[in-house]
Amino acid sequence: MVNLKTIGKRIGRGVVSVAPYALANAGAAFVADSGIDSINQVVDLPQVVDDTLFYSSLGLFNLGVVYPIATEGLGNFVRNIFGRNTNVIGRNRLKAGLLAGLTALVVSGGREAFENIDVPSNEEQVIRNLQGNPELEGRIQNYIDNLRGRGLARARGVEDYSIYMKDLKSDEIFVEVNSDRQQMGASTLKLAVLAAGFESIHERRLVYTSEIKSDMEAMICRSNNNATNRMINRVGLDDINNFVKEQGLYQTVVHSIPAGGRTLDNKTSAKDLGNLLESIYEGRLHGSDEMKRILAMDCSGHSDRLVDNTCIPIKQADLRKTGGFVDEVYGKTGTTYGVNANAGVVEAEFLG
């Protein structure tokens, strides 16, 4: 006869035994993720490197408990958990079993549990009719789906990415995919801090000293978070957010950057970033020329995702071979877990 009370006690004992190791693994995963985010603020890691570092760190943390379950077998592991007179709390088999379960959780997408990605409500959000070329947008979606099928992209579907592309000469918007959706912007929000900073300089609330110039360059060129927070403190968060609303950037919200660089509360949209960059490029904002100089700086060790490491020609010698080449890029990258972003204006020259 089945004794439900006894079974309940054994299950309870197993759950209590698992808790310390579950907390330890969750803590290790959180620390690893935070550390990798900090690295990403200095060097934008490719996603495959980011993931390899994360899972390798978690694996090394548990190196001492992987071996027992492989050598003793799952059956013995289960029997010892629920057996009588077994000190399950200290058994390596329990640790190893826990590791297997947590690893499965993380690999299946559980890493997202360590991120707070709730999007705050925004009563001022304005919904615009999207434009664009449906055929080109479909080709982009098919390309990303192909990358997903090969394990090279993490986007689950079209809802996971945003694109806004506009020809500034003709004013034609030729790609809009989720361009109005408010999403984490990571370090691309530093564009708003830069523009608001020059507005404060124009209004004589700040003086463009060598120190401020250095911080602005470090904020954009090296994505330095300490320099960014110094600029935020000088300009003021309220003034920055009021400035972006005055520019019609209703999906953009700027916060200070916490320790570890987890910029999860900084929100924007692809269209907001595009409109801000257009205003800078066309000279509509105070300090536009100096902002363009900063955005075009050659930053050793930092590459953009618009042109660098792509097949796009970047040398004038390519003009006759390819019919065109990219002459200049004014932009800013942004990376935090779950976000790879790049906003920029690309200048190109073409034959004819």
N, C-alpha and C positions, 0 to 999 in steps of 0.2 A: 504493500500500500504506500502511495506517495505521501510523504510528510511535507506538506506545503510550508509549514513553519520552519522546518529545518532547511528546506531549499531557499526560503526567503533570507534566513540568516547567512547562508553561504554566499548568496548573491550580494547581500549587503556588505559582507566582509570583503568580497572581491572589489566592490565599488569603492569602499573606503581605502583599500590598498592601492587602487589605481590613482586616486586623487593626487598624491604628492608627485607622482611621475608625470601626470597630465599637466599639472601646474608648472613643473620644471621644463617640460618641452614647450609649453605655450610661452613661458618666459624667455627661453632660448630663442624661439622663433621671433618674438617681439624685439629682442636685443639685436638679433642678426638683421632684421628688416630695418631697424632704426639706423644701424651702422652703415648699411648699404645706401640708405637714403642720404646720409651725411657724405658719403663718397660721391654720390651723384651730384651733389651741389658743387663739387670741385671738378669732377670729370664726368661727363655724360656717358654712362656705361651703356653699351648695347644691351638689349633685353636678354639675350642669351647669356651674357656675362653676368648680368644682374641675377638671373635665376640660378646660374651655376654657383655663384657665391653664396646665395641664400641656402640652397639645399645642401651644399657641401658643408656649410657651417653647422646646420642642424644635424647632418650626418656625423660630423666629427664630435659633436657634443654627446652623441649617443653611441660612439664607437665601442665603448666597453660593454654594451648590452645587446648589440646586434648578433654577436656570435652564438650565444646560448640557444636561442630559438632555432637557429639553423642546424645546430648539432644535436639537440635533444628532441626536436620534433614538436609539432603543434599539439599532437594528442597528449603527450606528457605535460606540456604546458597547461592545457585546459584542465587535466585531471588534478594537477598540483594546486591550481587556483582554488578549486572547489572541494579538495580533499580534506579529510579531518586532520587536526593537529599539524597543520602546515603553516609555517611562518611566511605567509605570502608577501608580506610587506618588503622583506629583504631579498626576495628571490630574483635572480637575474632573468629568469624566464618571463616573469611578469613584466619587468622593464622592457624586455625585447618585444613582447606582445603589444605592449602599449606603443612602443616605437612604430611597429608595423601599422597599427591603426592610425596613429597621428600622421605618419608619412602619407598614407593613402588619403587622409583628409586634406593635407596640404597640397599634394600633387593634383588633386581633383578640383582645386580652386579655393581651398580653405585659407590660403594666405591672405585672401581679401578680408578675412575676419579681423585682421590686425589693423585695418584701416577704417577710419570714420569718414565715409564718403557721402553722407547725407547732404543733399543740396538744400540750402535754406530757401524758404519761400521769398519771393520777390514781387511785392505788389506793383512795382513800377514796370514790370516786364512788359515789353511791347512785342506783339507778334506781327511779323511782316510776311507778305506773300513771297515765297521763295522763287528765285529765278534760276537760270542755269540751263545747261544742255543735257537733257535726259539721256541721250546716247552716250556721251562722255562719262556722265555720272554712273551709268550702268557698267561701263567698261572698268571704271575704278572699283566698283563693288565686286565685279568678277575677279579682278586682280587680287583684291584683299581676301576674297573667299579662297582663291588658289593658294595664297600664302598660309592661310589658316589650315588648309588641307595638308600642307607640307610641314606644319608645326612651326612656321616662321612668324606667325602673327597671333596675338592673343585675343583680338577682337572677336566677340561672339557673333556679331552681325552688324548690319548697317547702323544700329542704334548705338554702337560703341565708338564711333568716330565722327568727327566734324571736319568739314572742309569748306573754305570760302576762297574763291579765286576771282580776281577782277582785273581786266585790262584797263590800266589807268589812262591810256591814250584815247581809247574809244568809249570808256565808261561801261563796257559790256561786262556783266557778271556771267562767267561761263561755267562755273561750278558752284553749287550750293548744296551741301549735304549736312543736315542738322546744324546749319550755320547760326541759328538763333538759340540753340540749346545752351543753357548755362551749365558749365562743367568746371572741374578743377583745371586751373590754368598753370599751376606750378610757377616757374620763374618767368613765364611770359608776362606776368603781372608787373614785373619790374619796368616794363614799358610805360605803364600808367604812372608809376612813381617818378620815372625820368621826366615825363611830360609835365606832371604837376610841379616838379621841382623847378623847371624853367619858368613856369607860370608864376611861381612865388618869387623868383629872381626878377621877373619883369615888373611885378607889383611891389618890388623893393622890400619884401619881407625877408629875403635872403640876399646875400652878396655872393657872386660867383668867384669864390676864393679858390686857390690851388688845392685846398683840402677837399672842398666840395667837388671840384672837377675830378680829382683823383678817385673819390668815392663813386661818382657817377660812372666813370670808366670801369672801375672794378665791379660795380653792380651789373653792368651790361656785358663787358668783355669776359670777365671771369666768373660771373654769376655769384659774386661774393655776398653772402647773406648778412654779414656784419656791416658791410658798407651800405647795404639796402636798408637795414634797420636804422642806421644813423641818418640816412636820408629821410626815412619815414618820420623819425623823431623831429628832424628839423622842419619838415613841411607840415606835419600833423596829419593823422589819419582822417580826421573829419574833412580837412581841406582837400586831401587827395580824393576821397570818395565824392565830395561835392563837385570837384573838377571833372571827374569822369562822367557824372550825371549831366553836368552842363554840356558835355560833348555828345550827349545822347547815347552813352555806352551803358544801357540800362541793365545788362546782364553782368556787369563788372563790379566786383566787391573786393577791396584790398584790405588785408590784415597784416599786422607785423608777423615776422617769421620766427617761430619758436625754436628753441634749442633742438638740434638734430635735423633742422631743415624740413620738417614735415608741414608743408604749405597746403594742407588739405582744405583750409577754409577760404583760400584765395580762389575766387570764381570769376569766370569770364565766358565769352562765346567766341567762336571763330570770326563771326561778323564784327563783333566789337573790336577785336584785335586788328582786323583788316581795316576798319574805318579809322582807328587811331593811327595806324601806320600811314594810311593815305593822307590824313591831315598833316602828319609830320613831313611826308615826302613832298607834298604840294605846297609846303610853306605856310600853312594856315595857322600854325601854333607858334607862340613866342619861343624863340630859341631853336627853331626847326633846323637851321643850318648846322648848329653845333650838335644837335641830336643825331643828325644824319652822319656827321663825322664819327661820333661815338659808336653808332650802330654798324658802321662799316669797318671798324677797327679790325686789324688782323690779330687775332688772339691765339697765341701759340698754345697748342694742346686742346683747343676748343674748336669743334667743327659744327656747322649747321646741318640740318637734315633736308635742306632744299636743293643744294647743289653738291656739296662735298660728298665724296665717295659715291657719286652717281655717274651715269654715262653722259651727263650733260656737259658739253664742251665749255671750257672756261678760258681758253686762250684765243687771242686774235688770229693766230695762225690757223685756227680751226675754221675760220669764217668761210673760206673757199671750199673746204672739204665737206663741211656739214651744212652750210647755208646760214649759220648763225652761231653766236657764242654769248655766254653770260659775262657781262662786263663788271657788275657790282651787285652785292647783296647787302641790304640793310635789314637786320633782323635780330631776333632773340629766341634762344631755345628755352625749353622748360621740361624738367624731368622730376617726377616723384613716383612712388609705386603706383602702378595702374595708369600713369599718364606719360606719354611721349609727345611733346608738342613743339612746334616751330612756327613762328610768325615772322614774315618778312616781305620786303619789296625787292623784286628781282629786276635789275636792268639788263636788257639784252640788245644785241645788235644783229641785224639780219641783212643779207644781200638783197639789193633791189629796194 
